[in-house]
């Protein structure tokens, strides 16, 4: 007897992730994923086996994309019940329940149930803006995703350090204006930055994203990778972005900047 089809809520739609025939449930009523999540999923070093964790997981796009690159089990932690439910249904839709698991909860206390230092790699796409900055947003789903209402940047980095193994890696995407804070907080909890890559909308423009990966209990030595340029002058994606979004199945095995 076949399982019943995945039910969509009235505002929800199915979007194509453009790789490995994966699809994801999204809704305009909650915060949908954007380019930063896709880039982080390709940038992070992910072991072929072991345990991987994605914090601030939203509707689960990063675990879904990372599943194309590894046979490891992947856990996702999301605070908002509606997004956690959407992520679970997307995982079931794609038949990945045996490897991907969503935990509805607070990243600040997740270590109390998971244990310390149990993950080989951790990824996180956290809220970018402090709680008191930016325009007020009446939609609580958007506000929580964009602003540090339930966790600060320091909270995020501390959670990563608690959860990753010694020698394991933590990858984050954020705004370049907060890079100094990120590095400071990482070093305070023995996460040593190892790779940094800036993302620029156009050649010659300022960076609007930064990808950073650190290793737990490592020696100081950081590589600044070549910049990632998103658009050509004609507003078309550069070749690397085209490969990330629209390439063959093998693109899932590549890492951004390798």
ZADONU-185217 format. One record per residue: x, y negated, z of N, C-alpha, C, O in turn; residue in three letters. Coordinates in steps of 0.1 Angstrom, whole numbers. Layout:
ZADONU-185217
REC/X/Y/Z/X/Y/Z/X/Y/Z/X/Y/Z/ALA;
...
END
This chain:
ZADONU-185217
REC/8/12/0/0/0/0/9/-12/0/17/-14/9/UNK;
REC/7/-21/-10/15/-33/-11/11/-44/0/0/-44/4/UNK;
REC/21/-52/4/19/-62/13/10/-73/7/11/-76/-5/UNK;
REC/2/-80/15/-6/-92/10/3/-103/5/14/-104/11/UNK;
REC/-1/-111/-5/8/-122/-9/10/-132/1/2/-134/11/UNK;
REC/21/-140/0/23/-151/9/13/-162/8/10/-166/-3/UNK;
REC/7/-166/19/-3/-176/18/3/-190/19/12/-192/27/UNK;
REC/-2/-199/10/3/-213/10/-8/-222/17/-20/-220/14/UNK;
REC/-3/-231/25/-12/-241/30/-17/-251/19/-10/-252/9/UNK;
REC/-28/-258/21/-33/-267/10/-23/-276/4/-24/-279/-8/UNK;
REC/-14/-282/12/-4/-291/7/8/-285/2/17/-292/-3/UNK;
REC/10/-272/3/23/-265/0/24/-261/-15/14/-259/-21/UNK;
REC/36/-260/-19/39/-256/-33/51/-247/-32/59/-246/-22/UNK;
REC/53/-239/-43/65/-231/-45/75/-238/-54/71/-241/-65/UNK;
REC/87/-240/-50/98/-245/-58/108/-235/-61/111/-226/-53/UNK;
REC/114/-236/-73/124/-227/-78/138/-232/-73/141/-244/-75/UNK;
REC/146/-224/-67/159/-227/-62/169/-226/-73/181/-229/-71/UNK;
REC/165/-221/-85/174/-222/-97/186/-212/-96/195/-214/-103/UNK;
REC/185/-203/-87/196/-193/-86/190/-180/-81/182/-180/-71/UNK;
REC/194/-168/-86/191/-155/-81/176/-153/-79/171/-146/-71/UNK;
REC/168/-160/-87/153/-159/-87/147/-162/-74/137/-157/-70/UNK;
REC/154/-171/-66/149/-175/-53/138/-186/-54/140/-195/-62/UNK;
REC/128/-186/-45/118/-196/-44/117/-201/-30/120/-193/-21/UNK;
REC/112/-213/-28/110/-218/-14/97/-226/-13/93/-232/-23/UNK;
REC/91/-225/-1/79/-232/1/82/-246/6/90/-248/15/UNK;
REC/75/-256/0/78/-270/4/64/-277/4/54/-272/-1/UNK;
REC/64/-288/11/52/-297/12/56/-311/13/66/-314/20/UNK;
REC/49/-320/7/52/-335/8/49/-340/22/52/-351/26/UNK;
REC/42/-332/30/39/-336/44/50/-334/54/50/-340/65/UNK;
REC/60/-327/50/72/-325/58/84/-328/50/84/-329/38/UNK;
REC/96/-329/57/108/-332/50/113/-321/41/116/-310/46/UNK;
REC/114/-323/28/119/-313/19/134/-314/18/140/-325/21/UNK;
REC/140/-303/13/155/-303/12/159/-312/0/152/-315/-9/UNK;
REC/172/-317/1/177/-325/-10/191/-320/-13/196/-309/-9/UNK;
REC/199/-328/-21/212/-324/-26/221/-320/-15/230/-311/-16/UNK;
REC/221/-327/-4/231/-325/7/230/-310/12/240/-304/15/UNK;
REC/218/-305/13/217/-291/17/223/-281/7/229/-272/11/UNK;
REC/220/-284/-6/226/-275/-16/241/-275/-16/248/-265/-17/UNK;
REC/247/-287/-15/261/-289/-15/267/-282/-3/278/-275/-4/UNK;
REC/261/-283/9/266/-277/21/266/-262/20/276/-255/23/UNK;
REC/255/-256/14/254/-242/12/265/-236/3/269/-225/5/UNK;
REC/270/-244/-6/281/-240/-15/295/-243/-10/304/-237/-13/UNK;
REC/296/-254/-1/309/-258/4/314/-249/15/326/-246/16/UNK;
REC/305/-244/24/309/-237/36/316/-224/32/312/-217/23/UNK;
REC/327/-221/39/333/-207/38/324/-198/46/322/-199/58/UNK;
REC/319/-188/39/310/-178/45/316/-164/44/319/-160/33/UNK;
REC/317/-157/55/323/-143/54/313/-134/47/301/-136/47/UNK;
REC/319/-124/40/310/-114/33/302/-106/43/291/-101/39/UNK;
REC/307/-104/55/300/-96/65/301/-103/78/309/-113/80/UNK;
REC/293/-99/88/293/-105/101/280/-113/103/270/-109/99/UNK;
REC/281/-123/111/270/-131/115/272/-146/112/282/-151/115/UNK;
REC/262/-152/106/262/-166/102/250/-173/108/239/-167/109/UNK;
REC/252/-186/111/241/-193/118/239/-207/110/249/-213/107/UNK;
REC/227/-211/108/224/-224/103/215/-231/113/204/-227/117/UNK;
REC/220/-243/118/213/-251/127/206/-262/120/209/-266/109/UNK;
REC/195/-268/126/187/-278/120/182/-273/106/184/-280/96/UNK;
REC/177/-261/106/175/-254/93/163/-258/85/163/-255/73/UNK;
REC/154/-266/90/143/-271/82/135/-260/77/131/-251/84/UNK;
REC/132/-260/64/124/-250/57/133/-238/52/128/-230/44/UNK;
REC/145/-237/57/154/-226/54/161/-225/42/166/-215/37/UNK;
REC/163/-237/35/169/-237/22/184/-232/23/189/-225/14/UNK;
REC/191/-236/33/206/-233/34/207/-218/36/215/-212/29/UNK;
REC/200/-212/45/201/-197/46/198/-190/33/204/-180/30/UNK;
REC/187/-194/27/183/-188/14/195/-189/4/198/-179/-3/UNK;
REC/201/-200/2/211/-202/-7/224/-194/-3/231/-188/-12/UNK;
REC/227/-194/10/239/-187/14/237/-172/13/247/-165/12/UNK;
REC/225/-167/13/222/-153/11/227/-147/-2/230/-135/-4/UNK;
REC/229/-156/-12/234/-152/-25/249/-150/-25/255/-145/-35/UNK;
REC/256/-154/-14/271/-154/-14/276/-144/-4/288/-142/-3/UNK;
REC/268/-137/4/273/-129/14/263/-117/17/251/-118/14/UNK;
REC/268/-107/24/260/-96/29/258/-97/44/252/-88/50/UNK;
REC/263/-108/50/262/-110/64/247/-113/68/239/-116/60/UNK;
REC/244/-110/81/231/-114/86/232/-129/89/242/-134/94/UNK;
REC/221/-136/86/220/-151/88/209/-154/97/197/-151/94/UNK;
REC/212/-162/107/201/-167/116/199/-182/113/209/-189/110/UNK;
REC/187/-186/115/184/-200/113/177/-205/126/168/-199/131/UNK;
REC/180/-217/130/174/-223/142/167/-236/138/173/-245/132/UNK;
REC/154/-237/140/146/-249/137/137/-253/148/130/-244/153/UNK;
REC/137/-265/152/129/-270/163/114/-271/160/106/-269/168/UNK;
REC/111/-276/148/97/-279/144/89/-266/140/94/-259/131/UNK;
REC/79/-263/147/71/-251/144/67/-249/130/67/-239/124/UNK;
REC/62/-260/124/57/-259/110/68/-256/100/66/-247/91/UNK;
REC/80/-262/102/91/-259/93/96/-245/95/99/-238/86/UNK;
REC/97/-241/108/101/-227/111/92/-217/104/96/-207/99/UNK;
REC/79/-220/104/69/-211/98/71/-210/83/70/-200/77/UNK;
REC/73/-222/77/76/-222/62/88/-215/59/88/-207/49/UNK;
REC/99/-216/67/111/-208/64/109/-193/65/114/-186/57/UNK;
REC/101/-189/75/99/-175/76/91/-169/64/94/-159/59/UNK;
REC/81/-177/60/73/-172/48/81/-172/36/80/-164/27/UNK;
REC/91/-182/34/99/-182/22/109/-170/22/111/-164/12/UNK;
REC/114/-167/34/123/-155/35/115/-142/32/120/-134/24/UNK;
REC/103/-141/37/95/-129/33/91/-129/18/92/-119/12/UNK;
REC/88/-141/13/85/-142/-2/97/-137/-10/94/-130/-20/UNK;
REC/109/-139/-6/121/-135/-13/126/-121/-9/137/-117/-14/UNK;
REC/119/-115/0/123/-101/4/136/-100/12/143/-91/10/UNK;
REC/139/-111/20/152/-111/27/150/-110/42/159/-114/50/UNK;
REC/139/-104/47/137/-102/61/147/-94/68/149/-95/80/UNK;
REC/154/-85/60/164/-76/67/176/-83/70/184/-78/78/UNK;
REC/179/-95/64/192/-102/67/190/-116/72/199/-121/79/UNK;
REC/178/-123/70/176/-136/74/165/-137/85/155/-131/84/UNK;
REC/168/-144/96/159/-145/108/158/-159/112/168/-166/114/UNK;
REC/146/-164/114/143/-177/119/140/-177/134/131/-170/138/UNK;
REC/147/-186/141/144/-188/155/139/-202/158/146/-212/155/UNK;
REC/127/-203/163/121/-216/166/126/-220/179/123/-213/189/UNK;
REC/134/-231/180/139/-234/193/149/-246/192/150/-252/181/UNK;
REC/155/-250/203/163/-262/204/178/-258/203/182/-249/211/UNK;
REC/185/-264/194/199/-260/193/207/-262/206/218/-256/208/UNK;
REC/203/-272/214/210/-275/226/210/-263/236/218/-262/245/UNK;
REC/200/-255/235/198/-244/245/199/-230/238/197/-220/245/UNK;
REC/201/-229/225/200/-217/218/211/-207/223/208/-195/223/UNK;
REC/222/-212/227/233/-203/232/228/-195/244/234/-185/247/UNK;
REC/218/-200/252/214/-192/264/207/-179/260/208/-170/268/UNK;
REC/202/-178/248/196/-166/243/205/-158/234/205/-146/234/UNK;
REC/213/-165/226/221/-159/216/235/-154/222/240/-144/218/UNK;
REC/239/-161/232/253/-159/237/263/-169/232/260/-175/221/UNK;
REC/274/-170/238/285/-179/234/294/-172/224/296/-160/225/UNK;
REC/299/-179/214/309/-174/204/305/-161/197/313/-152/196/UNK;
REC/293/-160/192/288/-148/186/288/-149/170/285/-139/164/UNK;
REC/290/-161/165/289/-163/150/302/-165/144/311/-172/149/UNK;
REC/304/-159/132/316/-160/124/316/-173/117/327/-179/114/UNK;
REC/305/-179/114/304/-192/107/291/-199/111/281/-192/113/UNK;
REC/291/-212/112/280/-220/115/279/-232/105/289/-238/102/UNK;
REC/267/-234/100/264/-246/91/254/-255/98/246/-250/105/UNK;
REC/254/-267/95/244/-277/100/243/-289/91/253/-295/87/UNK;
REC/231/-292/88/227/-305/81/219/-313/91/206/-312/90/UNK;
REC/225/-320/100/217/-326/111/211/-340/107/213/-345/96/UNK;
REC/203/-345/116/197/-359/114/209/-368/113/219/-368/120/UNK;
REC/208/-378/103/219/-387/101/219/-399/109/230/-406/111/UNK;
REC/207/-404/113/206/-417/119/203/-416/134/195/-408/139/UNK;
REC/210/-425/142/207/-426/156/192/-429/158/186/-435/149/UNK;
REC/187/-425/169/172/-427/172/167/-441/171/156/-443/167/UNK;
REC/176/-451/174/171/-464/175/174/-472/162/171/-484/162/UNK;
REC/178/-466/151/181/-473/139/172/-469/128/165/-459/129/UNK;
REC/172/-477/117/163/-475/106/149/-478/108/145/-482/119/UNK;
REC/141/-477/97/127/-481/98/119/-470/106/122/-458/104/UNK;
REC/110/-474/114/101/-464/121/93/-456/111/88/-462/101/UNK;
REC/92/-444/113/84/-435/104/73/-429/111/74/-422/121/UNK;
REC/60/-431/106/49/-426/113/47/-411/112/41/-405/120/UNK;
REC/54/-405/102/53/-390/100/64/-384/110/76/-386/108/UNK;
REC/59/-377/120/69/-372/130/78/-362/123/90/-361/128/UNK;
REC/74/-354/113/83/-344/107/95/-351/100/106/-347/102/UNK;
REC/92/-362/93/103/-370/87/112/-376/98/124/-376/96/UNK;
REC/105/-382/108/113/-389/118/123/-380/125/134/-383/127/UNK;
REC/119/-368/129/127/-358/135/139/-353/126/150/-351/131/UNK;
REC/135/-352/113/146/-347/104/156/-358/101/168/-355/99/UNK;
REC/152/-371/102/161/-381/98/168/-388/110/180/-393/108/UNK;
REC/162/-388/121/167/-395/133/171/-386/144/165/-375/146/UNK;
REC/180/-390/153/185/-382/164/175/-383/176/179/-388/186/UNK;
REC/163/-379/174/153/-379/184/154/-368/194/153/-371/206/UNK;
REC/157/-356/189/158/-345/198/172/-340/200/174/-331/209/UNK;
REC/182/-345/193/196/-341/195/204/-352/189/201/-358/178/UNK;
REC/215/-355/196/225/-365/191/236/-358/183/236/-345/183/UNK;
REC/244/-365/176/255/-359/169/264/-352/178/269/-341/174/UNK;
REC/267/-357/190/275/-350/200/268/-337/204/275/-326/205/UNK;
REC/255/-337/206/248/-324/209/250/-314/198/252/-302/201/UNK;
REC/249/-318/185/251/-309/174/264/-303/174/266/-290/173/UNK;
REC/275/-311/175/288/-306/175/291/-296/187/297/-286/185/UNK;
REC/286/-300/198/288/-292/210/281/-278/208/287/-268/212/UNK;
REC/269/-278/203/262/-266/200/270/-257/191/271/-245/193/UNK;
REC/275/-263/180/283/-255/171/295/-248/177/298/-237/175/UNK;
REC/302/-256/186/314/-251/193/310/-239/202/318/-230/204/UNK;
REC/299/-240/209/294/-230/218/292/-217/210/294/-206/216/UNK;
REC/287/-218/198/281/-206/191/291/-199/182/289/-187/179/UNK;
REC/301/-206/177/311/-200/168/322/-193/175/326/-197/186/UNK;
REC/327/-182/169/338/-175/175/351/-183/174/352/-192/166/UNK;
REC/361/-179/182/374/-185/180/379/-180/167/379/-168/163/UNK;
REC/384/-190/159/388/-187/145/377/-188/135/379/-187/123/UNK;
REC/365/-189/140/353/-191/131/352/-205/126/359/-214/131/UNK;
REC/343/-207/116/343/-220/109/329/-227/111/319/-220/111/UNK;
REC/330/-240/112/318/-248/113/318/-258/101/327/-266/99/UNK;
REC/307/-258/93/306/-267/82/294/-276/84/283/-272/88/UNK;
REC/296/-289/80/286/-299/82/285/-309/71/296/-312/64/UNK;
REC/274/-314/68/272/-325/58/267/-337/66/258/-335/74/UNK;
REC/272/-349/63/267/-361/70/270/-373/62/274/-372/50/UNK;
REC/269/-385/68/272/-397/61/286/-401/65/291/-399/76/UNK;
REC/293/-406/55/308/-410/57/309/-420/68/320/-421/75/UNK;
REC/299/-429/70/301/-439/81/302/-433/95/306/-440/104/UNK;
REC/299/-420/96/300/-414/109/311/-404/110/312/-396/120/UNK;
REC/320/-404/100/331/-394/100/340/-395/112/344/-385/118/UNK;
REC/343/-407/116/352/-409/128/345/-403/140/352/-396/148/UNK;
REC/332/-405/142/325/-398/153/326/-383/153/328/-376/162/UNK;
REC/323/-378/141/323/-364/139/336/-357/143/337/-348/150/UNK;
REC/347/-363/138/360/-358/141/363/-359/156/369/-350/162/UNK;
REC/360/-370/162/362/-372/176/355/-361/184/361/-355/193/UNK;
REC/342/-359/181/334/-350/189/340/-335/186/340/-327/195/UNK;
REC/343/-332/174/349/-319/171/361/-316/179/363/-306/185/UNK;
REC/370/-326/179/383/-323/186/381/-322/201/388/-315/208/UNK;
REC/371/-328/207/368/-327/221/364/-313/225/365/-309/236/UNK;
REC/358/-306/215/353/-292/218/361/-281/211/356/-270/208/UNK;
REC/373/-285/207/383/-275/201/378/-270/187/381/-259/183/UNK;
REC/372/-279/180/369/-276/166/379/-285/158/378/-297/158/UNK;
REC/387/-279/150/398/-286/143/394/-288/128/393/-278/121/UNK;
REC/392/-300/124/388/-303/110/399/-297/100/411/-299/102/UNK;
REC/394/-290/90/403/-283/81/401/-288/67/411/-289/59/UNK;
REC/389/-290/63/386/-295/49/376/-306/49/366/-305/56/UNK;
REC/379/-317/42/369/-328/40/368/-331/26/378/-332/18/UNK;
REC/355/-333/21/353/-337/8/342/-348/7/331/-346/13/UNK;
REC/345/-359/1/336/-370/-1/328/-368/-14/333/-364/-24/UNK;
REC/315/-372/-13/306/-371/-24/302/-385/-28/297/-393/-20/UNK;
REC/304/-388/-41/302/-401/-46/291/-401/-57/291/-392/-65/UNK;
REC/281/-410/-57/271/-410/-67/277/-411/-81/273/-404/-90/UNK;
REC/286/-421/-83/293/-423/-96/308/-425/-93/312/-428/-82/UNK;
REC/315/-423/-104/329/-426/-103/331/-441/-101/326/-449/-108/UNK;
REC/339/-444/-90/341/-458/-87/332/-464/-76/334/-475/-71/UNK;
REC/322/-456/-73/312/-460/-62/317/-455/-49/325/-445/-48/UNK;
REC/312/-461/-38/315/-456/-25/308/-442/-22/298/-439/-28/UNK;
REC/315/-434/-14/309/-422/-10/296/-424/-2/295/-433/6/UNK;
REC/286/-415/-5/274/-416/3/271/-403/11/262/-402/19/UNK;
REC/280/-393/9/280/-381/17/294/-376/20/303/-379/13/UNK;
REC/295/-368/31/308/-362/34/306/-348/38/297/-345/46/UNK;
REC/313/-339/33/313/-325/37/326/-322/45/337/-325/41/UNK;
REC/324/-316/57/335/-314/66/334/-300/72/323/-295/76/UNK;
REC/345/-293/72/346/-279/78/357/-279/88/368/-283/85/UNK;
REC/354/-273/99/364/-272/110/365/-257/114/356/-249/112/UNK;
REC/376/-254/121/378/-241/126/380/-241/141/387/-251/147/UNK;
REC/374/-232/148/375/-232/163/389/-227/167/394/-217/163/UNK;
REC/395/-235/176/408/-231/182/420/-230/172/428/-222/174/UNK;
REC/419/-239/162/430/-239/152/440/-250/154/438/-259/162/UNK;
REC/451/-249/147/461/-260/148/457/-272/139/449/-270/129/UNK;
REC/461/-284/142/457/-296/134/464/-295/120/476/-294/119/UNK;
REC/455/-296/110/460/-297/96/447/-298/88/439/-288/87/UNK;
REC/445/-309/81/433/-311/74/436/-314/59/446/-321/56/UNK;
REC/428/-308/50/430/-311/36/418/-320/31/407/-318/35/UNK;
REC/422/-331/24/412/-340/18/410/-335/4/420/-337/-5/UNK;
REC/399/-329/0/397/-323/-13/394/-334/-23/390/-346/-19/UNK;
REC/395/-331/-36/392/-341/-46/377/-345/-44/369/-337/-41/UNK;
REC/374/-358/-48/360/-362/-46/350/-355/-55/354/-351/-66/UNK;
REC/338/-353/-51/328/-348/-59/319/-359/-65/313/-367/-57/UNK;
REC/319/-360/-78/311/-371/-84/298/-365/-89/298/-355/-97/UNK;
REC/287/-371/-86/274/-365/-89/270/-368/-103/267/-359/-111/UNK;
REC/270/-381/-107/264/-385/-120/275/-391/-129/285/-397/-125/UNK;
REC/273/-389/-142/280/-395/-153/274/-409/-155/264/-412/-149/UNK;
REC/280/-417/-164/275/-431/-166/261/-430/-172/253/-440/-170/UNK;
REC/257/-420/-179/244/-419/-185/234/-413/-175/223/-409/-179/UNK;
REC/237/-412/-162/228/-407/-152/226/-392/-153/216/-387/-146/UNK;
REC/233/-385/-160/233/-370/-161/243/-365/-151/253/-371/-148/UNK;
REC/240/-353/-146/249/-346/-136/262/-343/-143/263/-340/-154/UNK;
REC/273/-345/-135/286/-341/-139/286/-325/-140/277/-319/-135/UNK;
REC/296/-320/-147/296/-306/-150/296/-297/-137/289/-287/-137/UNK;
REC/303/-301/-127/303/-294/-114/289/-293/-108/285/-283/-103/UNK;
REC/282/-304/-108/268/-304/-103/259/-296/-111/251/-289/-106/UNK;
REC/261/-296/-124/253/-288/-133/255/-273/-130/246/-265/-130/UNK;
REC/268/-270/-128/271/-256/-124/265/-252/-111/260/-240/-110/UNK;
REC/265/-261/-101/260/-258/-88/245/-255/-89/240/-246/-83/UNK;
REC/238/-264/-96/223/-263/-97/218/-253/-107/209/-246/-105/UNK;
REC/225/-253/-119/219/-245/-130/228/-234/-136/225/-228/-146/UNK;
REC/239/-231/-129/249/-222/-135/244/-208/-134/232/-205/-130/UNK;
REC/252/-198/-138/249/-184/-138/248/-179/-124/251/-187/-115/UNK;
REC/245/-166/-122/244/-160/-109/257/-161/-102/257/-161/-89/UNK;
REC/268/-162/-109/281/-162/-103/284/-175/-95/293/-176/-86/UNK;
REC/276/-186/-98/279/-198/-91/276/-197/-76/282/-204/-68/UNK;
REC/267/-188/-73/264/-185/-59/276/-181/-51/277/-182/-39/UNK;
REC/286/-175/-57/298/-170/-51/309/-181/-50/319/-179/-43/UNK;
REC/307/-192/-56/317/-203/-56/315/-212/-44/304/-213/-38/UNK;
REC/325/-218/-40/325/-228/-29/328/-242/-35/337/-243/-44/UNK;
REC/321/-252/-31/323/-265/-37/337/-270/-33/340/-271/-21/UNK;
REC/345/-273/-42/359/-277/-39/369/-267/-40/381/-270/-37/UNK;
REC/366/-255/-43/376/-244/-43/381/-243/-58/389/-234/-60/UNK;
END
